[in-house]
Amino acid sequence: MKKQTIWLLTMLSLVVVLSVYYVTTPDNLKTTSFMNMNNSTDTNSLDSTPKDTNKTDSTKQNDKETTSQESSFSEVFLKQRMEQEDQRSQMIDEYKATVDSATASAQEKSEALTSMNELQKLTALESDVETMIKEAGYKDALVRSDKDEVKVDVTSSKPSRKAANDIIQMTRSILGEKLVVVKFQVK
């Protein structure tokens, strides 16, 4: 049991570290580099035609606003993920305390172990759904599952009913026939 505990804690800490790294470092660096490349090509262009600076300025401003909105959605998603991970790790700790308790009955230990395994399985399935949604072309996704309901937040530039239905079908294919609520964060 101790090897499983160490393995679980190692994996949870790895997930947290990778999540923080993914959300903070790559997105910000890629966006900044892309914007810098666009700015340098605009100013060093060999094209001698006059440019409309108002359009260029408004385009740059819209790009910056879009970038800040995307990063704010990513930050919100990261915060919600961290809160959910904290809550679930507390629940797992409670289940572990019950399993390791000398005063708990065999049935209580068995129920705690079953609940702990189900919670870990649910977390993995939520992660799989998020990966599927991102692979379908969405910037970011957050999946939170309760007993009877799944809440899916998706960052998208073009929300539609068809997109929502596709996300619902993807979610149900992995998490089963639950009520799925899709909420788009428009970037």
N, C-alpha and C positions, 0 to 999 in steps of 0.2 A: 504494500500500500504506500510506503514511503517513496518508492521509485515513481509511482504514478503521481504522487503529490508534487514531487520535484519536477517531473516532466510537465505537468499541467501548469505549474507556476512559471516554468521557463517559457512555455509556449505563449501563455498570456502576456508575459512581459515582452516577448518578442513581437507579438501582435501590436502591443501598445507602442513600442519603439518604432516599428515599421510604419504604423499609421501616422505617427507624428512626423516621421521623416518624409513620408509620401505627401502629406498635406502641406508641410511647410517648405521644404527644400525644392523638390522638382518643379512644382507648379510655378512658384515665384521666379525661379531661375529661367525656366523656359519662356515664360511670358515676358520677363524683362529682356532677355536676349532677343526674342522675336521683335519686340517693340524697338529695341536699339538698332537692329538690322534694318527695319523699315525706315527709321528716321535717317540713318546714314545714307541709304540709297536715295531718299528724297532730296537730301541736301547736296549730294555729290553727283547728281544725275547729269548726263551729258546732253540731255534733251534741251534744246534752246527755246522751246515754246514757252510762252508765259503761263504761269500757274495761277489759279485762283486761290489765294492764300486763305480766304474765308472758308472755302470747302475743306482745305487741308487742315486748318485749325479745328474745325468742327469734327472732322473725321478723327483726328488725334484725340480730341476731348471725348468723343463717343467710345473710342477704343479704351481709353483710360477708365471711363465709367464702367464699361463692360468688364474690364479686368478687375476692377475693385468689387463689382457685384459678384463675379465668379469667386473671388477670394473670400468675400464675406459669406457666401453660401457654403463654401468649403469649410470655413471656420465654424459656422453654425453646425454643419454636419459633424465635424470633428468633435465639437463640444458635446453634442448629443450622443455620439458614439462613446466618448469617454465616460459620460454619466451612466450610460447603459452598462458599459464594462465594469464600472465601479460597483453599480448596484448588483450585477450578476456575480462579481467576485465576492461580494459580501454574502450573498446567498450561498455560494459554494463553500465559503468558510464556515457558515452555519451548518451546512450539511456535513462537512468534514468533522466539525466539532461533535455532531451527533454520532457519526460513525465511529469516531475515536473515543467516545464517552464510555466510561465503565458502568455508568448507571442506566444507560439506555437499553431498552429491550432489543431482542433480535429483530423484531418486526419494525421498530423505529429505525434501527440501523439500516435495514433492508430498504425501507421507504426513502430514507435520506440518500442512500447510494443510488437508488433508481432515479430520484429527482435530480440529483447532481448529474448523472449521465444524460438525462433528458435535456437539461439546461445546456450542457456542453454540445449536444447534438443540435439543438435549436440554434445556438450561436454559429455553428459551422454552416448550417443550412442557410441562415440569413446572409452570411458572407458569400455563399455560392450564388444566391439570388442577386446580391449587389454586383458581383462579378459579371453575371449574365447580362444585367441591365447595362453596365458600362461597356461590355463587348458589343451590345446592340447599338452603340453610338452615342450614348448619353455621357455628359461630362462627369457627373457624380450621382450617386444614389445612396440612400440610407433606408435600411429595412429594419423595422421593429415589430416583433411578433409577440402578441399576447396569446391567451388561451384560444380565443375565438376570432381574433381580428389581427390583420397584418396592415401596418401603416408603411407606405412606401413614399418617400420624398425623392424627387428626381429633378436635377438641374437640366433644363432643356430650353432651346431657343424657340422651338415651335411645338408647344403642347397641342394635342388634339385628342379627340375621343378614340381614334384608332390606336394612337400611341398608348393611351391609358389602357385600352383593352389588351394590347400586346403585353404590356407590363403585368397586367392582372393574370394573363395566361401563363407567363413565365414564372410568376410568383406561385401560382397554384400548382404548376408542374413540379415544384420542389417542396413547397410547404403544405400541400394538400388543399382540400376544399374548405377554405376559411374565407371570411369576408375580407376583401382586400380594398383598402382605401388608398388611392394614388393622388398625391399632391405635387403639382409641378411648381418648381421655383424657376421663374422665367429670367433668363440672363440677358 
